[in-house]
Amino acid sequence: MIKWGILGTGKIAGKFAEDFRFVKNAELIAVGSRTEQSAVSFAKKYHIDKHYSSYELLAQDPEIDAIYISTPHNLHYENTLLCLNHGKSVLCEKPAAVNCHELKEMTTLAKTKGLFFMEAMWTWFLPPVITAQQWIREGRLGKVELIKADFGFRAPYEPEKRLFNPALAGGALLDVGIYPIAFSLLFAGADVQHVEVRSSKAPTGVDMTDIYHLTFSNGVLADLSCSLGHSFTNDAYIYGSEGYIQLPIFWKSREAILKRYDNEEPLIFKDPRASEGYNFETDEVNQILLSHKTESSIMPPSKSLELLSVMDRIREQTDLKYPFEV
Ligand SMILES: NC(=O)c1ccc[n+]([C@@H]2O[C@H](COP(=O)([O-])OP(=O)(O)OC[C@H]3O[C@@H](n4cnc5c(N)ncnc54)[C@H](OP(=O)(O)O)[C@@H]3O)[C@@H](O)[C@H]2O)c1
């Protein structure tokens, strides 16, 4: 039985806790917050035994095996180091860090300490995404040639809050743009060679909308976009030589559809899950910890580094540096 703690009591922490009832071989035993009040009310709402009024106290709990970090992007680095330094395995919200420099330090520490670290790229563990991968392995799509994906929604413009605040590493790319990139990396199955970006900025200086094209070393193309100013379809498509796969609202997908160009009956997979889907990434962590390994083969730190290096390249092209970056 793996014993878990949650660090941070925001929106996604609530969803993670809510889905915990679907998780196997694990128990959610503690929560830590910057404030006593938040810790107490979160613990009460999700029936968690222990609550701590600081992240430090949570990390010090000797009963905890793994900590889920759900704080703003700028804090993933320091929160992860804190947990690893107290001997805890870490599942850290996306993006795993703000830049490759931070991530390299985090993963080096995890390796040195022999501890598990994984970015919470939950989409990669969802059954429709796994089904699409299976269809491709079975040759039903032919050769993968093009990937299209977008993630955009109209966020209320609140300059002080996480999404638009440069001090909290806000902006569309790190918040939602990471999903189309991760999706294309998963299905292209090769290194990114070229990155081309067009971007618009919010008044705070973070990116509002990004349109980016990737070319992979095997010739696969990706046409991706993200926005905090506009609602997109949020669908993803994988086009192959024999047909295409559609994943409606791909980042939380519940369905995969395969349409072949030879007019064969479409294949449809509908996920009957009762959860939001956050339990699958947690199951992955538990399985790995129970088998005494330190890396997921699906989302190892090297994949997070690949993902973040694309995001670093995009930010270089759009001249977006956060105030705490030298
Ligand atoms: N996987 C997904 O579907 C998904 C969805 C949304 C967000 N996310 C990711 O999850 C992380 C958190 O997002 P969220 O939407 O849950 O954010 P949120 O609602 O703003 O919560 C963030 C939490 O972090 C803590 N925190 C520490 N320092 C903070 C500061 N200076 N300002 C604000 N909060 C601070 C707070 O918890 P305490 O007060 O308890 O310390 C706060 O409740 C981000 O990395 C985001 O990209 C993932």
The ligand as an SDF file (V2000), in Angstrom:
LIG
                    3D

 48 52  0  0  0  0  0  0  0  0999 V2000
   -3.7420   17.9790  -14.8800 N   0  0  0  0  0  0  0  0  0  0  0  0
   -4.6670   18.8780  -15.0830 C   0  0  0  0  0  0  0  0  0  0  0  0
   -5.7290   18.6300  -15.6320 O   0  0  0  0  0  0  0  0  0  0  0  0
   -4.4510   20.2620  -14.5610 C   0  0  0  0  0  0  0  0  0  0  0  0
   -5.5150   21.1610  -14.5120 C   0  0  0  0  0  0  0  0  0  0  0  0
   -5.2970   22.4080  -13.9550 C   0  0  0  0  0  0  0  0  0  0  0  0
   -4.0460   22.7480  -13.5160 C   0  0  0  0  0  0  0  0  0  0  0  0
   -3.0180   21.8650  -13.6030 N   0  0  0  0  0  0  0  0  0  0  0  0
   -1.6840   22.1970  -13.0860 C   0  0  0  0  0  0  0  0  0  0  0  0
   -1.7580   22.0920  -11.6660 O   0  0  0  0  0  0  0  0  0  0  0  0
   -0.9960   23.1230  -11.0390 C   0  0  0  0  0  0  0  0  0  0  0  0
   -1.8840   23.9510  -10.1440 C   0  0  0  0  0  0  0  0  0  0  0  0
   -2.9580   24.4440  -10.8760 O   0  0  0  0  0  0  0  0  0  0  0  0
   -4.3640   24.8460  -10.1740 P   0  0  0  0  0  0  0  0  0  0  0  0
   -5.2650   25.2200  -11.2800 O   0  0  0  0  0  0  0  0  0  0  0  0
   -4.7760   23.8040   -9.2380 O   0  0  0  0  0  0  0  0  0  0  0  0
   -3.9140   26.1660   -9.4240 O   0  0  0  0  0  0  0  0  0  0  0  0
   -4.6270   26.8890   -8.1850 P   0  0  0  0  0  0  0  0  0  0  0  0
   -6.0640   26.5250   -8.1110 O   0  0  0  0  0  0  0  0  0  0  0  0
   -4.2440   28.3000   -8.2730 O   0  0  0  0  0  0  0  0  0  0  0  0
   -3.9030   26.2080   -6.9270 O   0  0  0  0  0  0  0  0  0  0  0  0
   -2.5380   26.2930   -6.7140 C   0  0  0  0  0  0  0  0  0  0  0  0
   -2.2580   26.0300   -5.2460 C   0  0  0  0  0  0  0  0  0  0  0  0
   -0.8600   26.2000   -5.0500 O   0  0  0  0  0  0  0  0  0  0  0  0
   -0.6110   26.7600   -3.7720 C   0  0  0  0  0  0  0  0  0  0  0  0
    0.2310   27.9740   -3.9010 N   0  0  0  0  0  0  0  0  0  0  0  0
    1.4710   28.1280   -3.3690 C   0  0  0  0  0  0  0  0  0  0  0  0
    1.9720   29.3220   -3.6410 N   0  0  0  0  0  0  0  0  0  0  0  0
    1.0430   29.9730   -4.3640 C   0  0  0  0  0  0  0  0  0  0  0  0
    1.0000   31.2780   -4.9200 C   0  0  0  0  0  0  0  0  0  0  0  0
    2.0070   32.1340   -4.8180 N   0  0  0  0  0  0  0  0  0  0  0  0
   -0.1220   31.6290   -5.5760 N   0  0  0  0  0  0  0  0  0  0  0  0
   -1.1450   30.7770   -5.7110 C   0  0  0  0  0  0  0  0  0  0  0  0
   -1.1500   29.5150   -5.1980 N   0  0  0  0  0  0  0  0  0  0  0  0
   -0.0640   29.1330   -4.5280 C   0  0  0  0  0  0  0  0  0  0  0  0
   -1.9600   27.0800   -3.1450 C   0  0  0  0  0  0  0  0  0  0  0  0
   -2.2360   26.0430   -2.2280 O   0  0  0  0  0  0  0  0  0  0  0  0
   -2.1170   26.2960   -0.6480 P   0  0  0  0  0  0  0  0  0  0  0  0
   -2.7490   27.6230   -0.3950 O   0  0  0  0  0  0  0  0  0  0  0  0
   -2.8400   25.1530   -0.1000 O   0  0  0  0  0  0  0  0  0  0  0  0
   -0.6580   26.2980   -0.2920 O   0  0  0  0  0  0  0  0  0  0  0  0
   -2.9350   27.0210   -4.2920 C   0  0  0  0  0  0  0  0  0  0  0  0
   -4.1950   26.5930   -3.9010 O   0  0  0  0  0  0  0  0  0  0  0  0
   -0.3270   23.8530  -12.1930 C   0  0  0  0  0  0  0  0  0  0  0  0
    0.9160   23.2700  -12.4370 O   0  0  0  0  0  0  0  0  0  0  0  0
   -1.2470   23.6090  -13.3700 C   0  0  0  0  0  0  0  0  0  0  0  0
   -0.6050   23.6830  -14.6320 O   0  0  0  0  0  0  0  0  0  0  0  0
   -3.2080   20.6290  -14.0890 C   0  0  0  0  0  0  0  0  0  0  0  0
  1  2  1  0
  2  3  2  0
  2  4  1  0
  4  5  1  0
  4 48  2  0
  5  6  2  0
  6  7  1  0
  7  8  2  0
  8  9  1  0
  8 48  1  0
  9 10  1  0
  9 46  1  0
 10 11  1  0
 11 12  1  0
 11 44  1  0
 12 13  1  0
 13 14  1  0
 14 15  2  0
 14 16  1  0
 14 17  1  0
 17 18  1  0
 18 19  2  0
 18 20  1  0
 18 21  1  0
 21 22  1  0
 22 23  1  0
 23 24  1  0
 23 42  1  0
 24 25  1  0
 25 26  1  0
 25 36  1  0
 26 27  1  0
 26 35  1  0
 27 28  2  0
 28 29  1  0
 29 30  1  0
 29 35  2  0
 30 31  1  0
 30 32  2  0
 32 33  1  0
 33 34  2  0
 34 35  1  0
 36 37  1  0
 36 42  1  0
 37 38  1  0
 38 39  2  0
 38 40  1  0
 38 41  1  0
 42 43  1  0
 44 45  1  0
 44 46  1  0
 46 47  1  0
M  CHG  2   8   1  16  -1
M  END
$$$$
